[in-house]
Amino acid sequence: MPLIEVTVKIPEERVGEFYELVGRWLAGAQLEAEPLDMPATTPTDWTQSDDDLALARAVWGKFSPRAQAFFALLMDHAGHKMSAENLAATLDIPHGKAGVAGVLAWPARHCAAVNKTVPWQWEEGSEGGGALYWVETKVAIVFRKVRS
């Protein structure tokens, strides 16, 4: 089958999600949207309650191996800000800082589905390094309990 090149402009922060979608499409996967069952209420922060530990266990189990590696690294350095470029290089995430955004797409959805905030924090970083990411210690404690 002949291949053609297609150019599409998309928001930079959604490049990873775009690659994931195209990859699934090329593999012949069904592309219908999954129901997210997102509650209409404001997501709540993670706590160390038994209920939140159960939710964290369920959410963690849905993270891709790359997302688990991403969060494991941040949890092991809780409170320490890391640039998207350094995270991508350390974890061998394709497409650099845009790939990091892609790694976060599904974990965000999984957290929203259980009405919880995302387990990471971020802020704009330097021009070349992309955003800075970190996990607060109190959230790292919850997810450390469920990652093994």
Backbone hydrogen bonds, N-H to C=O, Kabsch-Sander energy under -0.5 kcal/mol:
donor,donor_aa,acceptor,acceptor_aa,energy
10,I,8,V,-0.5
14,R,11,P,-2.1
15,V,12,E,-1.6
16,G,98,A,-0.8
18,F,14,R,-2.3
19,Y,15,V,-2.6
20,E,16,G,-2.3
21,L,17,E,-2.3
22,V,18,F,-2.7
23,G,19,Y,-2.7
24,R,20,E,-2.4
25,W,21,L,-2.4
26,L,22,V,-2.9
27,A,23,G,-1.6
28,G,25,W,-1.4
29,A,24,R,-2.6
44,T,115,N,-2.3
53,L,49,S,-2.2
54,A,50,D,-2.1
55,L,51,D,-2.2
56,A,52,D,-3.1
57,R,53,L,-2.3
58,A,54,A,-2.1
59,V,55,L,-2.8
60,W,56,A,-3.0
61,G,57,R,-1.9
62,K,58,A,-0.6
62,K,59,V,-1.4
63,F,59,V,-0.8
63,F,60,W,-1.1
68,Q,64,S,-2.8
69,A,65,P,-2.3
70,F,66,R,-2.3
71,F,67,A,-2.6
72,A,68,Q,-2.6
73,L,69,A,-2.2
74,L,70,F,-2.0
75,M,71,F,-3.1
76,D,72,A,-2.4
77,H,73,L,-0.7
77,H,74,L,-0.7
78,A,75,M,-1.3
79,G,135,V,-2.6
80,H,77,H,-2.4
81,K,79,G,-0.5
82,M,133,Y,-2.6
84,A,131,A,-2.3
85,E,129,G,-1.9
87,L,83,S,-2.6
88,A,84,A,-2.7
89,A,85,E,-2.2
90,T,86,N,-2.8
91,L,87,L,-2.6
92,D,88,A,-0.5
92,D,89,A,-0.6
93,I,88,A,-2.5
96,G,93,I,-0.9
98,A,95,H,-1.2
99,G,95,H,-1.0
99,G,96,G,-0.5
100,V,96,G,-1.5
101,A,97,K,-1.5
102,G,98,A,-1.6
103,V,99,G,-2.0
104,L,100,V,-1.3
105,A,101,A,-0.6
105,A,102,G,-0.8
106,W,102,G,-0.6
108,A,104,L,-1.9
109,R,105,A,-1.5
110,H,106,W,-2.9
111,C,107,P,-2.2
112,A,108,A,-2.3
113,A,109,R,-2.2
114,V,110,H,-0.7
114,V,111,C,-1.0
115,N,112,A,-1.6
116,K,111,C,-2.6
117,T,44,T,-2.3
121,Q,134,W,-3.2
123,E,132,L,-1.7
130,G,126,S,-1.2
132,L,123,E,-3.2
133,Y,82,M,-3.0
134,W,121,Q,-1.8
139,V,136,E,-0.6
140,A,136,E,-2.5
141,I,137,T,-2.3
142,V,138,K,-1.0
143,F,139,V,-2.2
144,R,140,A,-2.5
145,K,141,I,-1.2
146,V,142,V,-0.6
147,R,143,F,-1.4
148,S,144,R,-0.5
